Amino acid sequence: MSVSTVTKKGQTTVPKDVRDSLGIGPGGVLEWKKAGENTYIVVVVDRSVKKLKGMIKKPSTKVSIEDMRKAIREMGDG
């Protein structure tokens, strides 16, 4: 079990084994979610755009700007 202490300023250090397990380092963002009266769940918030790379595949055919504008206009009429 990993333990940390809260300072007078309300700060604490995430133990190294926990940081390593979560894959977080300096600048990492943690979100605290209340799960019960004395229980919180800590979630790593990954805001790196680099993590999105490869999620959306390139289209099989190219689409022109005019085709995109036409599609947007058609959506607005519906």
C-alpha positions in Angstrom: 0.0 0.0 0.0 1.2 3.5 -0.9 0.7 6.4 1.6 1.3 10.1 1.4 0.9 13.0 3.9 -0.9 16.3 3.3 1.1 19.4 4.1 -0.2 22.6 5.7 -0.7 24.0 2.2 -2.9 21.0 1.3 -0.2 19.5 -1.0 0.9 15.9 -1.2 3.3 13.8 -3.2 2.0 11.0 -5.3 4.2 8.0 -4.3 6.7 7.0 -7.0 5.2 3.5 -7.5 1.8 5.0 -8.0 3.1 7.6 -10.5 4.9 4.8 -12.4 1.9 2.6 -12.4 -0.3 5.5 -13.7 2.3 6.7 -16.2 2.2 10.2 -14.9 5.1 12.7 -14.5 5.6 16.4 -13.9 2.6 18.3 -15.2 0.3 15.3 -15.0 -3.3 16.1 -14.2 -5.4 14.1 -11.7 -9.1 14.3 -11.3 -10.7 13.6 -7.9 -14.1 12.0 -8.0 -16.2 11.5 -4.9 -17.2 7.8 -4.5 -18.5 7.7 -0.9 -18.4 9.5 2.4 -14.6 8.9 2.9 -13.7 7.7 -0.5 -12.4 9.4 -3.6 -11.3 7.9 -6.9 -8.3 9.5 -8.6 -8.4 9.5 -12.4 -5.5 10.5 -14.6 -6.7 13.1 -17.1 -4.7 12.8 -20.3 -5.1 16.0 -22.3 -2.3 15.3 -24.8 -3.3 15.8 -28.4 -0.5 13.4 -29.3 -2.6 10.6 -27.8 -5.3 11.2 -30.5 -2.9 10.4 -33.3 -4.1 7.5 -35.4 -7.6 7.3 -33.9 -9.3 8.6 -37.1 -8.2 6.9 -40.3 -7.6 8.9 -43.4 -10.5 8.8 -45.9 -10.1 6.4 -48.8 -10.9 9.3 -51.3 -10.0 12.9 -51.1 -12.7 15.5 -50.5 -12.4 19.0 -51.9 -13.2 22.1 -49.9 -16.1 22.8 -52.2 -17.5 19.3 -51.5 -17.2 20.0 -47.8 -19.0 23.4 -48.1 -21.7 21.8 -50.2 -22.3 19.1 -47.6 -22.4 21.7 -44.8 -25.0 23.8 -46.7 -27.1 20.7 -47.3 -27.0 19.8 -43.6 -28.2 23.3 -42.8 -31.2 23.0 -45.0 -32.4 19.8 -43.3 
